[in-house]
Amino acid sequence: MFFQQQKLSSIFFFSCFILLPFFDALNGYLVVNKIINTAGLFSPSQLGRLFFSMLLLYIIHKRKLGVLPLFIIFYLFFVEVVSGISHQSPYGVFYGLMYSYKIAYLILLVIVLSSYLKEPKDVWQLGQYLTYNLLIISFLLWFSTITGIGNSTYNAGFGTKSFFSSGNGLGLYLGIGCLFLLGLKHYGLFDVSTKRLLLIAFSIALIGSKTALILCLVNLMIICLLSKHRNIIIALFFILLILLLPKIISLLSIVFDVILFRLERSDNIFIYLGSGRLEYVADAFSQYLNSAPSIIRHFIGAGAFTSFQNPSDVVHFDTLETDLFDLFFMYGFLSVLYFSTLIIFVLYQLRVYKIFLLGMLLLSLHSVIAGHVLFNGMSSVCFVLFICISGYLSKTRKIHDKINA
């Protein structure tokens, strides 16, 4: 029985962190080459996660795990079915179920991963597989940068997302994932070499997006501050910065030419960081209020396909790419309340662990402001990692407090 559980655990980690990245890479290649539609139904990424979800359900059944969170999944599907009755679009129903499934997938993943994080060796195993996962993605990025084979981040200028479809989601996942590994290393939960962390950190910059640039710098700063040679590194950095400043400015202007181009044409830094989302949200609320929404819709939403549009004349799916507002329009105030409470709770749990706290805070802010987290198959996993590690650390701390009481 023990060996069966160990085998099932290995299959889970291998499928989640080794196999799924290749499904995502195939999906991105097909999207960019216009073989399949962006966010289309039954994409390789979705099919890969669908098969993986079957494994998650099997593990939940086999290990007799708690099913209370499954009621949230029922709630999401219920909203989509009721919404389908209103807009009368079979395609809209399928699309809505696909979006609700993305959240359902995260719930299943939290249930299973948290059940596997009971002892230090379990966290060590998570660290091993996450390292392999981030190294695979990093090597793909370096391969695309060197060979020119792969998908450009902005279709012009520097930046590659390799074979993946979303540069924002990829940069966020790689950057936050690297921060998570740094946290595991710093708090003695997993030992990963500094060389590997540097390889992953520098790989983030290859994506060329503003999120990737910020997270690359954040990771390099933390690696430097945690190093026993930090004083020498900081001194060398400032010497090189002074000597090579003109060349560095010239190089950065070439590497991040698209980012600088967009910054120059933005009215202010807030509009630039939000990428015009403030205007989208204002317009969405205008459409939402003009449709005379009922009190029930305020609380449970109108499904992903309808979102902020009028249910009687919705013809196509539209998203704001800000998770908090998308949640409100799709699944109502109840979903926003649950999501916000969960974020605050996890941040509180991680308050003692500054690196984990920083990672969760950056992830949450990006989710609220710029999206590309909750409904992104890659970066959404970062939420799962922080939720599960916060639960593990909380239990460990309580056991430690009882022993020393």
N, C-alpha and C positions, 0 to 999 in steps of 0.2 A: 504493500500500500504506500509506504514511504517513497519507494523508488518510482512508483507511478506518479506521485505528486511532484517529485523532483523533475521527472521527464516532462510533465505538463507545464511546469514552471519554465523550463528551458524553451519549450515550444512557444510559450507566450512571449517571452522576452525576444527570442529570435524573430518571430513574426512581426512584432511591433517595431523593433529598432533596426532590423537588418533587411527584411523583405519589403516592408511598406515604402521605404525611400525609393526603391526601384519602380514601384507602381506609380509613385508621384513623378519620377523622372520621365517615365513613359507617357504619362498624362500630359506633362508640360510639353514634351516634344510634339505630340499629336495636336495640341491646342495651337502652338505657335506656327506649326506648318499647315494650319487650317484644315486638318483632317477630321477633327471633331470641334464642336463649339465650346467656347469658354463657359464653364459652370453648366455644361450640358448634362443631361441625364445619362446614367449608366457609363460614366467615364471609367478608365482604368483605376484611377485613384479611388473612386466611389466603390467600384467592384472589389478592389483589394480590401477596403475597410469593411465591406459587407461580409466577405468571407471571414475576416478577422473578428467581426462582431459575433458571428456564429460560434467561433471559438470562445469568445468572452461569455456568451450565454451558456455554453457547455460547462465552462469553469464555474460560473455562478451556481449552476444546477449541481455540479459534481461536489463542490465544496460547501453547498448549502449556505450561501452567503445571504446577507440581509437584502430584502426586496423592497424596502420602504422607498428608496430613491426611484424605483421603477414606476411609482405612481406619477412622478414628474413626467416621465416618458409618455404615460397614458394621457396626461393633461395636454401635452404638446400635440399628440396625434389627434386628440379629440377636437382641439381648436382648428386644426387643418381640415378635418372632415366637415365640421360645422361651416367653416369658411367656404368649402367647396360647394356646399348646398346653396350658398348665397351667390357666388360668381359663376357657377354652372360650367366651369371649364375643366375637363378631364386632365388636360396638360397642367393646369394650375394646381390641381389636387396632387398630382405626382411631384410637381416642383415643390410644393409646400411640405409634403411628406419627406422629400429629400432634405430640405432645410431643417426640419424638426429632427430628422435622423442624425444630423451632424451634432446636435446637442445631446441626443440620446446616446450616441457613440461615446461621447466624453463621460457621461454618467456611468456607463458600463465599464469604461476604462478605469475610472476612479474606484469603483467597487472592487474590481479584480486586483489592480496594482496595490491598493491600500491593504488588501488581504495578504499580499505576498511580502509586505514590508513589516516583518515582525521582529527580526533579529538583525544584528550588524552585518552578518554575511549576506542577508537579503539586499540591504542597501548597497553593499559592495558589488553584488551582481548587477543591480540597476546601473551603478556607475560604470561598470565594464561595458555593458551593452550600449549605454548612451554615448560613451567615448567612441566605440566602433561606428555608431550611427553618425556622429558629427564628423568623424574622419572620412567616412564614405562621401558625405556631402562636400567636405572641403576638397578632397581629391578631384571630385567632379568639377568643382569651380576652377581649380588650378588647371585641370585638363582643358577646359573650355577657354580659359584666358590665354593659355600658351598656344593652343591649336587654332583658336577662332571658331571651333565647332561648338555650337550650342545656341542658346537664345539670349539676345541682347536685352539688357534691363529696360532701356528706354528707346530701343530701335535706332539710336544714334549716340555717338560719343562713347566714353568708357563705361564699362559695367556689364557683367554677364550674370545671368541667373542659371547658367548651364542648361540642363535639360528640364528645368522646372518652370512652371507657368507663372507663379507669383513672386516677383522680386521682393516685395514688401514682406510677405509671409515668410519667405526663405531667410531674409536678413534678420527678421525678428526671432525666428526659431533658432538660427545658428548663434546669434548674439546672446539671447537669453539662456540657451542651452549651455553655452560656454560659461556664463555666469553661474549657472547651476552646478557645473562641474567644479568651478573654483570654490563654491560653497562646500561641496562634499569634501574637497581636498583640505580646505582651511579648518574645518571642524572635525577632521580625523575620521570621516565616514568612508572615504575612498582615496586611494593614492594614484594620482595621474601625473605623468611627467610634465615638467614645465615646457619642454620642447613640443609636446603634443598640444598643450594649451596655446602656445604661441602660434603654431601652425593653424589651429582653428580660428584664433583671434584675427590673424592677418587675412585669412580666407574671407572673413566677413566683409572687409573693405573691397574685395573684388566685385561685389555685387553693385557697388556704386550708388546706392540710394542714400538719402539723408539718414534714415533709420540705421542702415548698415554702418555708415560712417560714425555716428554717435556711439553705437554699441561696440564697434571696434575700438574706439578710443577709451571707452569705459572699461572694457576688458583688459586692455594693455596697461591702463593706469593701475588697476587692482593687482594684476600680475606683478607689476613693478613694486607696488607698496608692500606686497606680501613676500617679496624676495629678500633673502638675507643680504643681498648685494645692492639693495635699493639706493643707498647713498651714492655709490659709485655710478649706478645707472642714471640717477637724476642729474648728477654732475656732468656726465658725458652727454646726456640729452641736451642740457642747456649750452654746453660748449659747441656741439654740432648745430644746434638751432641758430646760434649767433653767427657761426661761420658759413652755414649753408642756407641762411634765411631766403635770399633771393631765388636760389634754385628750388627750394622747397615750395615757395609760393607759386613759382612757374609750373612745377610738377603737379601741385594740387589743383591748379586752375585747369590743367589738361585732364587730369584723372576725374575730377568732379565737375566737368564743364556743364553738364546738364543741370546739376543742382544749383550751381552759381547762376546759370541762365535764368532759372525759375525764380531764384531769390531776387535778382535784379528787377524782375518784372512784377513782383508782389508789392502791394501797397504797404504792408507791414509784416513783421515777423510772425504774428499770430495767424494771419491769412495764409502765409507761406507754410507754416507747420501744419495747419489744418487742411491744406490743399483745397481750399474753397468749400469745405464741408459745412461751414456756418451758413452759407447761402443755401446749400442743399437742404439743410435741416429746417431753415426758416420757410422755404418753399414747401417742404413736406408737411409742416404743421398747418400751413395755409390750406393745402388740399385736404388734409385730414379734418380740419374744423369745418370746411365748406361742405363736407359730406354728411354733416349733422350726426356725428357718432353717438351711439347710445351709451348709457352708463356701463352696460355689460362689456361693450367693446373697449372702454377705457381700462377695464380690469383684466380682460382675457385676450384682447387684441383681435385681429382679423386674419391671422395666418400670414405666411411668408409671401405668398403670391399677391395678395391684396395689399398688405402692409399699410402704407399711409393713403392709398388711393381709395376712390369711391367704389365700393363693392359692385355697384350696378353697372359700371362702365370700365372696369379694369381690363386691359387687353394684353399687358405684358408685365413681366417681373421687373422690379426696380429696387435698388438698395442704396442706402446712404453711406455705407462703409464706416459707420460709427456704431459699435456694438450696442451701446446703451440705448440709443434712439431706435435702432433696428429692432431690438428686443421689445421696446415699448409698442411700436406699431404692429409688430408681428404677434406678440404673445402677451401684451398688456402690462399694466402696472405691477401685477403679481410677479411676473418674470423679472422685471427691473428690481423689485424689492429683494427677491431671492438672490439675484446675481450680485447686487451691491452688498448685501449682508454677508454673502460668502466671501467676497473680496476683503471686506473689513475684518472678518473673523480670521482669515488666513494671515493677513498682515499682522494682526494682534498676536497670533500664535508664533509668528516668526520675528517678533520684536527684539528678541535677544540675539538673533542670528543675522547680523547686519548685511552680509552678502546676499543671503536668501531674501531678506527684506527688500533690499535694493532691486533685486531681480523681479520679485513679485510686484513691486511698486511701478517699475518701468513698464512691465507687461500690462498691468491694469490701466495705466495712463494711456498707453498706446491703444488699448482696446476701446476705451471710452472716447478718446479724441480722434483717432485715425482708423480704427477698426482693424481688419485683417487678422483678427485673433480668434474670436469665438466660432466663426464660420469657416475658418481656414483649417484644412485637415492637418497641417504640420504645426503651425504656431499654437493652435489650441491645445496641443499636447503639453505645452509648457505650463498651462493652468493645472493640468492633471498632476504634473511633477511637483509643483509647489503645494497643492492641496494634500497630496499623499505624504510628502516629506514633513509638512507641518504637523500632520497627524502622528507620524512616527516619532518626531522629536518631542511632541507634547506628552506622549505616553512614556517615552524614555525619561523625560524630566520628572514626571510624577513618580515613577518607580525609584529614581534617584533620591527624590525628596523623602519618600517613605523610608528608604534604607538609612538615610542620615537624620531622620526625625528623632 
